[in-house]
């Protein structure tokens, strides 16, 4: 599990693939879900997700609180795929509140 300090921008990346062709492919829609340390799940607005190439996307996330965070990508359409649940830990700072 990756560990970050609070107030660090975390780039959350994904690449979707067409499994039959074994190559990157764009889904019709792309969604990112983020669960905070309290168990609240938020879907990130699609206009905040950045496409960098065929099948490749990212979102810059600034976690507002320390704890264990989980995210999952989902693609729909011809390319239907989800990522595994991925978690990371955000540590509080001894110097900054």
VEXVO-696744 format. One record per residue: residue number from 1; residue in three letters; x, y, z of N, C-alpha, C in turn. Coordinates in steps of 0.05 Angstrom, whole numbers. Layout:
@seq->NUM | type->ALA | nxx->X | nyy->Y | nzz->Z | caxx->X | cayy->Y | cazz->Z | cxx->X | cyy->Y | czz->Z;
...
This chain:
@seq->1 | type->UNK | nxx->17 | nyy->-23 | nzz->0 | caxx->0 | cayy->0 | cazz->0 | cxx->18 | cyy->25 | czz->0;
@seq->2 | type->UNK | nxx->11 | nyy->44 | nzz->-18 | caxx->26 | cayy->69 | cazz->-19 | cxx->19 | cyy->86 | czz->5;
@seq->3 | type->UNK | nxx->38 | nyy->102 | nzz->15 | caxx->34 | cayy->119 | cazz->37 | cxx->42 | cyy->148 | czz->29;
@seq->4 | type->UNK | nxx->24 | nyy->167 | nzz->35 | caxx->29 | cayy->195 | cazz->28 | cxx->25 | cyy->212 | czz->53;
@seq->5 | type->UNK | nxx->37 | nyy->236 | nzz->53 | caxx->33 | cayy->255 | cazz->74 | cxx->8 | cyy->272 | czz->67;
@seq->6 | type->UNK | nxx->-6 | nyy->281 | nzz->87 | caxx->-29 | cayy->299 | cazz->83 | cxx->-20 | cyy->323 | czz->67;
@seq->7 | type->UNK | nxx->-37 | nyy->335 | nzz->51 | caxx->-32 | cayy->358 | cazz->34 | cxx->-13 | cyy->351 | czz->11;
@seq->8 | type->UNK | nxx->-14 | nyy->326 | nzz->2 | caxx->1 | cayy->317 | cazz->-21 | cxx->-19 | cyy->310 | czz->-43;
@seq->9 | type->UNK | nxx->-15 | nyy->321 | nzz->-67 | caxx->-32 | cayy->314 | cazz->-90 | cxx->-24 | cyy->286 | czz->-99;
@seq->10 | type->UNK | nxx->-44 | nyy->269 | nzz->-102 | caxx->-39 | cayy->241 | cazz->-111 | cxx->-52 | cyy->238 | czz->-138;
@seq->11 | type->UNK | nxx->-36 | nyy->229 | nzz->-157 | caxx->-46 | cayy->224 | cazz->-184 | cxx->-56 | cyy->195 | czz->-185;
@seq->12 | type->UNK | nxx->-82 | nyy->192 | nzz->-190 | caxx->-95 | cayy->165 | cazz->-192 | cxx->-98 | cyy->159 | czz->-222;
@seq->13 | type->UNK | nxx->-84 | nyy->138 | nzz->-231 | caxx->-83 | cayy->132 | cazz->-259 | cxx->-97 | cyy->106 | czz->-266;
@seq->14 | type->UNK | nxx->-105 | nyy->103 | nzz->-291 | caxx->-117 | cayy->78 | cazz->-301 | cxx->-111 | cyy->77 | czz->-331;
@seq->15 | type->UNK | nxx->-109 | nyy->52 | nzz->-341 | caxx->-108 | cayy->47 | cazz->-370 | cxx->-128 | cyy->25 | czz->-375;
@seq->16 | type->UNK | nxx->-148 | nyy->30 | nzz->-392 | caxx->-168 | cayy->10 | cazz->-400 | cxx->-159 | cyy->-4 | czz->-424;
@seq->17 | type->UNK | nxx->-164 | nyy->-31 | nzz->-426 | caxx->-156 | cayy->-47 | cazz->-448 | cxx->-179 | cyy->-61 | czz->-461;
@seq->18 | type->UNK | nxx->-177 | nyy->-65 | nzz->-487 | caxx->-195 | cayy->-83 | cazz->-502 | cxx->-181 | cyy->-110 | czz->-499;
@seq->19 | type->UNK | nxx->-192 | nyy->-128 | nzz->-483 | caxx->-179 | cayy->-153 | cazz->-477 | cxx->-177 | cyy->-170 | czz->-502;
@seq->20 | type->UNK | nxx->-197 | nyy->-170 | nzz->-519 | caxx->-196 | cayy->-186 | cazz->-544 | cxx->-174 | cyy->-178 | czz->-563;
@seq->21 | type->UNK | nxx->-168 | nyy->-152 | nzz->-564 | caxx->-147 | cayy->-142 | cazz->-582 | cxx->-121 | cyy->-138 | czz->-567;
@seq->22 | type->UNK | nxx->-122 | nyy->-140 | nzz->-540 | caxx->-98 | cayy->-136 | cazz->-523 | cxx->-84 | cyy->-109 | czz->-529;
@seq->23 | type->UNK | nxx->-101 | nyy->-88 | nzz->-529 | caxx->-90 | cayy->-61 | cazz->-533 | cxx->-107 | cyy->-41 | czz->-518;
@seq->24 | type->UNK | nxx->-96 | nyy->-18 | nzz->-512 | caxx->-111 | cayy->3 | cazz->-498 | cxx->-136 | cyy->11 | czz->-514;
@seq->25 | type->UNK | nxx->-157 | nyy->17 | nzz->-500 | caxx->-182 | cayy->26 | cazz->-514 | cxx->-198 | cyy->44 | czz->-495;
@seq->26 | type->UNK | nxx->-212 | nyy->63 | nzz->-507 | caxx->-228 | cayy->82 | cazz->-492 | cxx->-256 | cyy->70 | czz->-486;
@seq->27 | type->UNK | nxx->-265 | nyy->70 | nzz->-461 | caxx->-293 | cayy->63 | cazz->-456 | cxx->-311 | cyy->86 | czz->-464;
@seq->28 | type->UNK | nxx->-337 | nyy->80 | nzz->-467 | caxx->-356 | cayy->101 | cazz->-474 | cxx->-358 | cyy->121 | czz->-451;
@seq->29 | type->UNK | nxx->-359 | nyy->111 | nzz->-426 | caxx->-359 | cayy->129 | cazz->-403 | cxx->-337 | cyy->119 | czz->-383;
@seq->30 | type->UNK | nxx->-326 | nyy->137 | nzz->-369 | caxx->-306 | cayy->131 | cazz->-349 | cxx->-314 | cyy->143 | czz->-323;
@seq->31 | type->UNK | nxx->-312 | nyy->127 | nzz->-302 | caxx->-320 | cayy->136 | cazz->-275 | cxx->-298 | cyy->128 | czz->-255;
@seq->32 | type->UNK | nxx->-295 | nyy->145 | nzz->-235 | caxx->-277 | cayy->140 | cazz->-213 | cxx->-292 | cyy->143 | czz->-187;
@seq->33 | type->UNK | nxx->-290 | nyy->123 | nzz->-170 | caxx->-303 | cayy->123 | cazz->-144 | cxx->-281 | cyy->123 | czz->-122;
@seq->34 | type->UNK | nxx->-284 | nyy->141 | nzz->-102 | caxx->-265 | cayy->143 | cazz->-81 | cxx->-279 | cyy->141 | czz->-54;
@seq->35 | type->UNK | nxx->-269 | nyy->123 | nzz->-37 | caxx->-280 | cayy->119 | cazz->-10 | cxx->-262 | cyy->131 | czz->10;
@seq->36 | type->UNK | nxx->-273 | nyy->149 | nzz->27 | caxx->-257 | cayy->162 | cazz->48 | cxx->-253 | cyy->144 | czz->72;
@seq->37 | type->UNK | nxx->-237 | nyy->152 | nzz->91 | caxx->-232 | cayy->135 | cazz->115 | cxx->-257 | cyy->129 | czz->132;
@seq->38 | type->UNK | nxx->-278 | nyy->145 | nzz->128 | caxx->-303 | cayy->140 | cazz->143 | cxx->-323 | cyy->123 | czz->128;
@seq->39 | type->UNK | nxx->-316 | nyy->113 | nzz->104 | caxx->-333 | cayy->95 | cazz->89 | cxx->-352 | cyy->109 | czz->70;
@seq->40 | type->UNK | nxx->-349 | nyy->135 | nzz->66 | caxx->-366 | cayy->150 | cazz->47 | cxx->-354 | cyy->148 | czz->19;
@seq->41 | type->UNK | nxx->-370 | nyy->140 | nzz->0 | caxx->-361 | cayy->137 | cazz->-28 | cxx->-370 | cyy->161 | czz->-44;
@seq->42 | type->UNK | nxx->-352 | nyy->172 | nzz->-60 | caxx->-358 | cayy->195 | cazz->-77 | cxx->-350 | cyy->187 | czz->-106;
@seq->43 | type->UNK | nxx->-368 | nyy->193 | nzz->-125 | caxx->-361 | cayy->190 | cazz->-153 | cxx->-349 | cyy->216 | czz->-162;
@seq->44 | type->UNK | nxx->-326 | nyy->215 | nzz->-174 | caxx->-312 | cayy->239 | cazz->-183 | cxx->-326 | cyy->248 | czz->-209;
@seq->45 | type->UNK | nxx->-331 | nyy->274 | nzz->-211 | caxx->-344 | cayy->285 | cazz->-235 | cxx->-327 | cyy->279 | czz->-260;
@seq->46 | type->UNK | nxx->-340 | nyy->271 | nzz->-281 | caxx->-326 | cayy->263 | cazz->-306 | cxx->-310 | cyy->286 | czz->-318;
@seq->47 | type->UNK | nxx->-318 | nyy->311 | nzz->-314 | caxx->-303 | cayy->333 | cazz->-325 | cxx->-277 | cyy->338 | czz->-310;
@seq->48 | type->UNK | nxx->-273 | nyy->325 | nzz->-287 | caxx->-248 | cayy->327 | cazz->-273 | cxx->-227 | cyy->305 | czz->-280;
@seq->49 | type->UNK | nxx->-237 | nyy->285 | nzz->-295 | caxx->-220 | cayy->263 | cazz->-303 | cxx->-206 | cyy->271 | czz->-329;
@seq->50 | type->UNK | nxx->-180 | nyy->267 | nzz->-330 | caxx->-164 | cayy->276 | cazz->-353 | cxx->-156 | cyy->252 | czz->-370;
@seq->51 | type->UNK | nxx->-161 | nyy->254 | nzz->-396 | caxx->-153 | cayy->233 | cazz->-415 | cxx->-126 | cyy->241 | czz->-426;
@seq->52 | type->UNK | nxx->-106 | nyy->223 | nzz->-425 | caxx->-79 | cayy->229 | cazz->-435 | cxx->-72 | cyy->214 | czz->-460;
@seq->53 | type->UNK | nxx->-89 | nyy->195 | nzz->-468 | caxx->-84 | cayy->180 | cazz->-493 | cxx->-105 | cyy->158 | czz->-494;
@seq->54 | type->UNK | nxx->-103 | nyy->141 | nzz->-514 | caxx->-123 | cayy->120 | cazz->-517 | cxx->-123 | cyy->102 | czz->-493;
@seq->55 | type->UNK | nxx->-146 | nyy->101 | nzz->-479 | caxx->-150 | cayy->85 | cazz->-455 | cxx->-137 | cyy->94 | czz->-430;
@seq->56 | type->UNK | nxx->-122 | nyy->116 | nzz->-431 | caxx->-107 | cayy->126 | cazz->-407 | cxx->-120 | cyy->151 | czz->-395;
@seq->57 | type->UNK | nxx->-124 | nyy->150 | nzz->-369 | caxx->-137 | cayy->171 | cazz->-355 | cxx->-124 | cyy->175 | czz->-328;
@seq->58 | type->UNK | nxx->-128 | nyy->199 | nzz->-317 | caxx->-119 | cayy->204 | cazz->-289 | cxx->-136 | cyy->225 | czz->-276;
@seq->59 | type->UNK | nxx->-134 | nyy->226 | nzz->-250 | caxx->-147 | cayy->246 | cazz->-233 | cxx->-128 | cyy->255 | czz->-212;
@seq->60 | type->UNK | nxx->-123 | nyy->281 | nzz->-208 | caxx->-107 | cayy->291 | cazz->-187 | cxx->-124 | cyy->294 | czz->-162;
@seq->61 | type->UNK | nxx->-117 | nyy->280 | nzz->-141 | caxx->-133 | cayy->279 | cazz->-117 | cxx->-117 | cyy->290 | czz->-93;
@seq->62 | type->UNK | nxx->-130 | nyy->309 | nzz->-79 | caxx->-118 | cayy->320 | cazz->-55 | cxx->-135 | cyy->311 | czz->-31;
@seq->63 | type->UNK | nxx->-127 | nyy->290 | nzz->-17 | caxx->-144 | cayy->280 | cazz->5 | cxx->-146 | cyy->300 | czz->27;
@seq->64 | type->UNK | nxx->-170 | nyy->306 | nzz->37 | caxx->-174 | cayy->326 | cazz->57 | cxx->-169 | cyy->317 | czz->86;
@seq->65 | type->UNK | nxx->-165 | nyy->290 | nzz->90 | caxx->-160 | cayy->280 | cazz->117 | cxx->-143 | cyy->255 | czz->116;
@seq->66 | type->UNK | nxx->-129 | nyy->250 | nzz->138 | caxx->-112 | cayy->226 | cazz->139 | cxx->-129 | cyy->201 | czz->142;
@seq->67 | type->UNK | nxx->-117 | nyy->178 | nzz->136 | caxx->-131 | cayy->152 | cazz->139 | cxx->-127 | cyy->135 | czz->114;
@seq->68 | type->UNK | nxx->-142 | nyy->113 | nzz->114 | caxx->-141 | cayy->94 | cazz->91 | cxx->-162 | cyy->102 | czz->71;
@seq->69 | type->UNK | nxx->-154 | nyy->107 | nzz->46 | caxx->-171 | cayy->114 | cazz->24 | cxx->-171 | cyy->91 | czz->4;
@seq->70 | type->UNK | nxx->-194 | nyy->87 | nzz->-10 | caxx->-196 | cayy->66 | cazz->-30 | cxx->-208 | cyy->79 | czz->-56;
@seq->71 | type->UNK | nxx->-198 | nyy->70 | nzz->-79 | caxx->-210 | cayy->79 | cazz->-104 | cxx->-214 | cyy->56 | czz->-123;
@seq->72 | type->UNK | nxx->-232 | nyy->61 | nzz->-142 | caxx->-239 | cayy->41 | cazz->-163 | cxx->-247 | cyy->56 | czz->-188;
@seq->73 | type->UNK | nxx->-236 | nyy->48 | nzz->-211 | caxx->-244 | cayy->58 | cazz->-237 | cxx->-265 | cyy->40 | czz->-249;
@seq->74 | type->UNK | nxx->-282 | nyy->51 | nzz->-266 | caxx->-302 | cayy->36 | cazz->-281 | cxx->-305 | cyy->47 | czz->-309;
@seq->75 | type->UNK | nxx->-304 | nyy->30 | nzz->-329 | caxx->-309 | cayy->38 | cazz->-356 | cxx->-333 | cyy->23 | czz->-367;
@seq->76 | type->UNK | nxx->-350 | nyy->36 | nzz->-383 | caxx->-373 | cayy->24 | cazz->-395 | cxx->-373 | cyy->27 | czz->-425;
@seq->77 | type->UNK | nxx->-391 | nyy->13 | nzz->-438 | caxx->-393 | cayy->14 | cazz->-468 | cxx->-381 | cyy->-11 | czz->-480;
@seq->78 | type->UNK | nxx->-367 | nyy->-8 | nzz->-503 | caxx->-354 | cayy->-30 | cazz->-516 | cxx->-333 | cyy->-42 | czz->-498;
@seq->79 | type->UNK | nxx->-318 | nyy->-24 | nzz->-485 | caxx->-297 | cayy->-32 | cazz->-465 | cxx->-311 | cyy->-31 | czz->-438;
@seq->80 | type->UNK | nxx->-318 | nyy->-54 | nzz->-427 | caxx->-330 | cayy->-55 | cazz->-401 | cxx->-309 | cyy->-66 | czz->-382;
@seq->81 | type->UNK | nxx->-300 | nyy->-50 | nzz->-363 | caxx->-279 | cayy->-59 | cazz->-345 | cxx->-281 | cyy->-44 | czz->-319;
@seq->82 | type->UNK | nxx->-270 | nyy->-56 | nzz->-298 | caxx->-266 | cayy->-43 | cazz->-272 | cxx->-238 | cyy->-49 | czz->-263;
@seq->83 | type->UNK | nxx->-227 | nyy->-31 | nzz->-248 | caxx->-201 | cayy->-37 | cazz->-235 | cxx->-206 | cyy->-51 | czz->-209;
@seq->84 | type->UNK | nxx->-184 | nyy->-62 | nzz->-198 | caxx->-186 | cayy->-74 | cazz->-172 | cxx->-189 | cyy->-51 | czz->-152;
@seq->85 | type->UNK | nxx->-200 | nyy->-57 | nzz->-129 | caxx->-201 | cayy->-37 | cazz->-107 | cxx->-172 | cyy->-32 | czz->-99;
@seq->86 | type->UNK | nxx->-164 | nyy->-7 | nzz->-99 | caxx->-137 | cayy->1 | cazz->-93 | cxx->-137 | cyy->20 | czz->-69;
@seq->87 | type->UNK | nxx->-121 | nyy->14 | nzz->-49 | caxx->-121 | cayy->31 | cazz->-26 | cxx->-94 | cyy->44 | czz->-22;
@seq->88 | type->UNK | nxx->-95 | nyy->67 | nzz->-8 | caxx->-70 | cayy->81 | cazz->-1 | cxx->-75 | cyy->94 | czz->26;
@seq->89 | type->UNK | nxx->-54 | nyy->100 | nzz->40 | caxx->-55 | cayy->111 | cazz->67 | cxx->-45 | cyy->140 | czz->66;
@seq->90 | type->UNK | nxx->-60 | nyy->158 | nzz->78 | caxx->-52 | cayy->186 | cazz->81 | cxx->-46 | cyy->190 | czz->111;
@seq->91 | type->UNK | nxx->-21 | nyy->199 | nzz->116 | caxx->-13 | cayy->203 | cazz->143 | cxx->-16 | cyy->233 | czz->151;
@seq->92 | type->UNK | nxx->-23 | nyy->237 | nzz->176 | caxx->-24 | cayy->264 | cazz->186 | cxx->4 | cyy->275 | czz->190;
@seq->93 | type->UNK | nxx->7 | nyy->300 | nzz->192 | caxx->33 | cayy->313 | cazz->196 | cxx->36 | cyy->321 | czz->225;
@seq->94 | type->UNK | nxx->60 | nyy->317 | nzz->236 | caxx->65 | cayy->327 | cazz->263 | cxx->68 | cyy->357 | czz->264;
@seq->95 | type->UNK | nxx->73 | nyy->369 | nzz->240 | caxx->78 | cayy->398 | cazz->240 | cxx->55 | cyy->415 | czz->229;
@seq->96 | type->UNK | nxx->38 | nyy->402 | nzz->213 | caxx->16 | cayy->417 | cazz->200 | cxx->-10 | cyy->404 | czz->208;
@seq->97 | type->UNK | nxx->-30 | nyy->420 | nzz->216 | caxx->-56 | cayy->409 | cazz->223 | cxx->-75 | cyy->409 | czz->200;
